[in-house]
Amino acid sequence: MAIKYGVIGTGALGGFYGGMLARSGKEVHFLFRSDYEYVQQHGLRVDSVNGNFHLPKVSAYRQPLQMPACDVVLVCLKTTGNRHLHELIKPMLHPGSVVVLLQNGLGLEEELASHLPDVQIAGGLAFICSNKVGPGHIHHLDYGKLVIGSFNLTNPEVLKQVISDFQSAGVHAEFSPDLRMARWQKLVWNVPFNGMTVVLNTTTDRLMSNENTRELSRELMLEVIHGANCCGVPLKESLAQQMIDMTLKMKPYAPSMKLDFDFRRPMEIEYIYSKPIETARNAGFEMHKVAMLEKQLRFIQAHY
């Protein structure tokens, strides 16, 4: 089955993953905002550690109403824009469409389902170092694995086709039988490194090169793991060391929240921090260090 893809949010994630699909010959329709006119004239460019490529012509749109109905809609927006997400998605759907939320955080699928109860929803976690560095220009620095799982799909088989399409496009893609576990697992990395690079105004390599911040990263990771455990998600404490080891090998990186801070854009505090803190608290566990980091981030954002 040939899948017709729609991409909402053609930035660091949408530009890379959508671009990889389009380069491999898949039908991909991209929704742009400020980059629309530039991409219409110059196309989409991806500078990747695995090989650069340029798509001189892409199916670009300025408004969702202009786009065709798509079989799979990849949502790659920052979660700071999720308040209006259901309104963006609706014009792109047909009765069998699947929406895949390639976003960070917790509670995303539940929130979208409350607005679009009849829509099939899946979630995706991108383990990638990628930034948008200019109009229609993505820089992929490292990694790139994509993990996708079902939230409420009546037939999860479609995800196997999506994963196969990504794999044939050169993306390391995997199916997750437990989306909730995958989301908590990604939080183990996101919570320390997104927040600490902002609060300390630094990058991942500098956090790892200092004994104090390396240990604080580990403590935050363990707190997230213990919070997940109290919520019935069986993450092992050894995951913290795995994440530390991965980050030690990673090229110097400023996570997406650090870039948002640098450009004084709203940060993804709600879904990466507030929702997990609330969820763990409701299960009887207080993530004290994570809550402190959340309050520091809210203070910083309030004083832009």
C-alpha positions as CSV (number, residue, x, y, z in Angstrom):
1,M,0.0,0.0,0.0
2,A,1.4,3.4,-1.0
3,I,0.9,5.8,1.9
4,K,0.2,9.5,1.3
5,Y,2.0,11.5,4.0
6,G,1.3,14.9,5.4
7,V,3.9,16.8,7.6
8,I,2.8,19.5,10.0
9,G,5.9,21.4,11.2
10,T,8.7,21.2,8.7
11,G,11.5,22.1,11.1
12,A,14.3,20.0,12.7
13,L,12.1,16.9,12.8
14,G,9.6,17.3,10.0
15,G,12.2,18.6,7.6
16,F,14.5,15.7,8.2
17,Y,12.1,12.8,8.5
18,G,9.7,14.2,5.8
19,G,12.6,15.0,3.6
20,M,14.0,11.5,3.9
21,L,10.6,10.0,2.9
22,A,10.3,12.4,0.0
23,R,13.9,11.7,-1.2
24,S,13.0,8.0,-1.3
25,G,10.1,8.6,-3.6
26,K,7.2,8.6,-1.1
27,E,4.3,11.1,-1.6
28,V,4.8,13.7,1.1
29,H,2.9,17.0,1.5
30,F,4.5,19.6,3.7
31,L,2.8,22.4,5.7
32,F,5.0,25.5,6.0
33,R,4.6,28.8,7.8
34,S,7.3,31.4,7.4
35,D,9.4,29.2,5.1
36,Y,6.7,28.6,2.5
37,E,7.8,31.2,-0.1
38,Y,11.5,30.3,0.3
39,V,10.9,26.6,-0.1
40,Q,8.7,27.2,-3.1
41,Q,11.6,28.9,-4.8
42,H,14.6,27.0,-3.4
43,G,13.3,23.6,-2.2
44,L,14.3,21.8,1.0
45,R,17.9,21.3,2.0
46,V,19.1,18.7,4.6
47,D,22.8,18.7,5.7
48,S,23.1,15.3,7.4
49,V,25.9,13.4,9.1
50,N,24.8,10.5,6.9
51,G,25.0,12.5,3.6
52,N,23.6,15.9,2.5
53,F,20.7,16.2,0.1
54,H,18.6,18.8,-1.6
55,L,15.0,18.5,-2.8
56,P,14.5,21.2,-5.4
57,K,10.8,20.7,-5.6
58,V,8.5,19.6,-2.7
59,S,4.7,19.7,-2.3
60,A,4.5,22.8,-0.1
61,Y,1.4,24.4,1.3
62,R,0.7,27.5,3.5
63,Q,-2.7,26.4,4.8
64,P,-4.0,23.0,5.9
65,L,-7.2,23.6,3.8
66,Q,-5.0,23.7,0.7
67,M,-3.6,20.2,1.4
68,P,-5.0,16.9,0.2
69,A,-6.4,14.4,2.6
70,C,-3.5,12.2,3.9
71,D,-3.3,8.7,5.0
72,V,-0.7,9.4,7.7
73,V,-0.2,12.9,9.2
74,L,3.2,13.4,10.9
75,V,2.9,16.1,13.6
76,C,6.4,17.5,14.1
77,L,5.4,20.9,15.7
78,K,6.7,22.1,19.0
79,T,4.1,21.2,21.7
80,T,3.9,24.9,22.6
81,G,1.5,25.1,19.6
82,N,-0.7,22.2,20.5
83,R,-3.6,24.3,21.7
84,H,-4.7,24.7,18.1
85,L,-3.3,21.4,16.8
86,H,-6.7,19.7,16.3
87,E,-7.8,22.7,14.1
88,L,-4.7,22.3,11.9
89,I,-5.1,18.5,11.6
90,K,-8.8,18.3,10.7
91,P,-8.7,19.5,7.1
92,M,-6.0,16.9,6.3
93,L,-8.0,13.8,7.5
94,H,-10.1,11.2,5.8
95,P,-12.0,8.5,7.7
96,G,-9.1,6.1,7.8
97,S,-6.3,8.7,8.5
98,V,-3.7,8.0,11.2
99,V,-2.1,10.9,13.1
100,V,1.4,10.3,14.5
101,L,2.6,12.7,17.1
102,L,6.3,13.0,16.7
103,Q,6.6,15.3,19.8
104,N,8.3,15.2,23.2
105,G,6.5,14.9,26.5
106,L,3.6,13.1,28.2
107,G,-0.2,13.3,27.8
108,L,-0.1,14.4,24.1
109,E,-2.2,11.6,22.6
110,E,-4.8,11.8,25.4
111,E,-5.2,15.6,24.8
112,L,-5.6,15.2,21.1
113,A,-8.1,12.4,21.5
114,S,-10.2,14.6,23.7
115,H,-10.6,17.0,20.7
116,L,-10.8,14.4,18.0
117,P,-12.3,11.3,19.6
118,D,-12.9,9.5,16.3
119,V,-9.4,9.9,15.0
120,Q,-6.8,7.1,15.0
121,I,-3.7,8.3,16.9
122,A,-0.1,7.0,17.3
123,G,2.9,8.5,19.0
124,G,6.5,8.7,17.9
125,L,9.8,9.4,19.7
126,A,12.7,10.8,17.7
127,F,16.2,10.0,19.2
128,I,18.0,12.6,17.1
129,C,20.3,15.6,17.2
130,S,18.8,17.9,14.5
131,N,18.3,21.6,14.2
132,K,16.7,24.0,11.8
133,V,19.4,26.4,10.8
134,G,17.7,28.6,8.2
135,P,14.6,28.8,5.9
136,G,14.1,25.3,4.4
137,H,17.5,24.2,5.8
138,I,17.9,21.4,8.3
139,H,21.2,20.3,10.0
140,H,21.2,16.7,11.2
141,L,24.2,16.3,13.5
142,D,23.8,12.8,15.0
143,Y,21.6,9.7,15.7
144,G,18.2,9.6,14.1
145,K,16.3,6.6,15.4
146,L,12.5,6.8,15.3
147,V,10.3,4.7,17.7
148,I,6.5,4.6,16.9
149,G,3.7,3.0,18.8
150,S,-0.1,2.9,18.8
151,F,-2.3,4.9,21.1
152,N,-5.8,3.9,19.9
153,L,-5.3,2.4,16.5
154,T,-7.9,-0.2,15.5
155,N,-5.4,-1.8,13.1
156,P,-1.8,-1.1,14.2
157,E,-0.6,-2.9,11.0
158,V,-0.5,0.5,9.3
159,L,2.4,1.4,11.6
160,K,4.4,-1.5,10.2
161,Q,4.0,0.0,6.7
162,V,5.0,3.4,8.0
163,I,8.1,1.9,9.7
164,S,8.9,0.0,6.6
165,D,8.7,3.2,4.5
166,F,11.1,5.0,7.0
167,Q,13.5,2.1,6.9
168,S,13.5,2.0,3.1
169,A,14.2,5.8,3.2
170,G,17.3,5.2,5.4
171,V,15.8,5.9,8.8
172,H,16.4,3.6,11.7
173,A,12.7,3.1,12.7
174,E,11.2,0.7,15.2
175,F,7.7,-0.3,16.4
176,S,7.1,0.1,20.2
177,P,4.5,-2.2,21.6
178,D,4.2,0.1,24.7
179,L,3.9,3.8,23.7
180,R,3.6,4.9,27.3
181,M,6.9,3.2,28.2
182,A,8.6,4.8,25.2
183,R,7.4,8.3,26.2
184,W,8.7,7.9,29.8
185,Q,12.0,6.5,28.4
186,K,12.5,9.6,26.2
187,L,11.8,11.8,29.3
188,V,14.7,10.2,31.0
189,W,16.9,12.1,28.6
190,N,14.8,15.1,27.9
191,V,14.2,16.2,31.5
192,P,17.8,16.7,32.5
193,F,19.4,17.9,29.2
194,N,16.7,20.2,27.9
195,G,16.3,22.0,31.2
196,M,19.9,22.1,32.4
197,T,21.2,23.5,29.1
198,V,18.8,26.4,29.5
199,V,19.3,27.0,33.3
200,L,23.1,26.8,33.0
201,N,23.2,28.3,29.5
202,T,25.4,25.5,28.1
203,T,25.5,22.4,25.9
204,T,25.4,18.7,26.5
205,D,29.1,18.1,26.2
206,R,29.9,20.7,28.9
207,L,27.4,19.2,31.2
208,M,29.0,15.8,30.7
209,S,32.6,17.0,31.2
210,N,31.8,18.4,34.7
211,E,31.6,15.9,37.5
212,N,28.9,17.9,39.3
213,T,26.5,18.4,36.4
214,R,27.1,14.8,35.2
215,E,26.0,13.5,38.6
216,L,23.0,15.9,38.7
217,S,22.0,14.6,35.3
218,R,22.0,11.1,36.7
219,E,20.0,12.1,39.7
220,L,17.3,13.7,37.6
221,M,17.2,10.6,35.3
222,L,16.8,8.3,38.3
223,E,14.0,10.5,39.6
224,V,12.2,10.3,36.3
225,I,12.7,6.5,36.3
226,H,11.3,6.2,39.8
227,G,8.3,8.4,38.8
228,A,7.7,6.1,35.8
229,N,7.8,3.0,38.1
230,C,5.2,4.5,40.4
231,C,3.0,5.0,37.3
232,G,3.3,1.4,36.4
233,V,6.0,1.8,33.8
234,P,8.8,-0.7,34.6
235,L,11.9,1.3,33.6
236,K,15.2,0.0,35.0
237,E,17.7,2.2,36.9
238,S,20.4,1.0,34.5
239,L,18.7,3.2,31.8
240,A,20.2,6.2,33.4
241,Q,23.8,5.0,32.8
242,Q,22.9,4.1,29.3
243,M,21.7,7.6,28.7
244,I,24.8,9.1,30.2
245,D,27.0,6.8,28.1
246,M,25.1,7.8,24.9
247,T,25.4,11.5,25.7
248,L,29.1,11.2,26.4
249,K,29.6,9.9,22.9
250,M,27.3,12.5,21.4
251,K,28.6,15.5,19.4
252,P,28.3,18.8,21.3
253,Y,24.6,19.6,21.1
254,A,22.1,22.3,22.1
255,P,18.7,20.6,22.6
256,S,15.6,22.2,21.2
257,M,14.6,23.9,24.4
258,K,18.0,25.6,24.6
259,L,17.5,26.9,21.1
260,D,14.1,28.2,22.0
261,F,15.6,29.9,25.0
262,D,18.4,31.4,22.9
263,F,15.8,32.9,20.5
264,R,13.4,33.8,23.3
265,R,10.6,31.4,22.0
266,P,8.2,29.7,24.3
267,M,9.7,26.5,25.8
268,E,8.1,23.1,26.0
269,I,7.7,23.1,29.7
270,E,4.2,21.9,30.0
271,Y,4.5,18.4,28.4
272,I,8.2,17.7,29.3
273,Y,8.0,18.8,32.9
274,S,4.5,19.8,34.3
275,K,2.6,16.8,32.9
276,P,5.1,14.1,34.1
277,I,5.3,15.8,37.5
278,E,1.5,15.9,37.9
279,T,1.2,12.3,36.6
280,A,3.8,11.0,39.1
281,R,2.3,13.0,41.9
282,N,-1.2,11.5,41.2
283,A,0.5,8.1,41.5
284,G,2.0,9.0,44.9
285,F,5.5,10.1,43.9
286,E,7.0,13.5,44.1
287,M,9.8,14.3,41.6
288,H,11.4,17.1,43.7
289,K,14.4,17.8,41.6
290,V,12.4,17.8,38.4
291,A,9.9,20.1,40.0
292,M,12.7,22.5,40.9
293,L,14.0,22.5,37.3
294,E,10.5,23.2,36.1
295,K,10.1,26.2,38.4
296,Q,13.5,27.6,37.3
297,L,12.5,27.3,33.6
298,R,9.2,29.0,34.2
299,F,11.1,31.9,36.0
300,I,13.4,32.2,33.0
301,Q,10.6,32.2,30.5
302,A,8.6,34.8,32.5
303,H,11.5,37.2,32.3
304,Y,12.2,37.1,28.6
